[in-house]
Each structure stands twice: as C-alpha cells, then as structure tokens.
Amino acid sequence: MNDFLTVLTGVDTEEFSWQERALCAQTDPEAFFPEKGGSTREAKRICESCEVRDACLAYALENDERFGIWGGMSEMERRRLRRRA
C-alpha cells in the first residue's frame, strides 16, 4: 500500500517528522475533529497553507483514518479519493 500512496501523493510516509511541522499541531485540535454535521471550514483553511499537507493526507490514507480532517480532506472526501484510485 505504501508504494501506491507514494505514487498518489509523491510522499514517502515511512518518515513521520512531518508531524512536528504540521500547522494543526499548533492549533486547537477540536477544529480538526468536528462533531457530526459541524463545520470543517476552519481546519481546511489551516491545511491550505500547511507545508506538510501531502504527507498528512498520505498518512491518513495509509492508516485508514476514519475521523477528522487530514491533509485538508474530510473522511467522505478521502473515501471518494480511494474509490477513484
């Protein structure tokens, strides 16, 4: 699966030093895990300017993260991405 994600995102997910540089680590985690029906706008806005967005998304896809905003995508958006791939 890792080879597929590396091709899809261009990021090698074996190294997780990206997490230290993630903007979400410096903000309120509740924005990235809204309650059902809650807004994801703030989290996605933060992700737009994050330098490790691609690594974050690759991590979420590889680990089948089912909750929260990862790499600027919601669970539903990540599910759609998997189906297309």
Beta strands, then each sheet from edge to edge (+ up, - down):
end
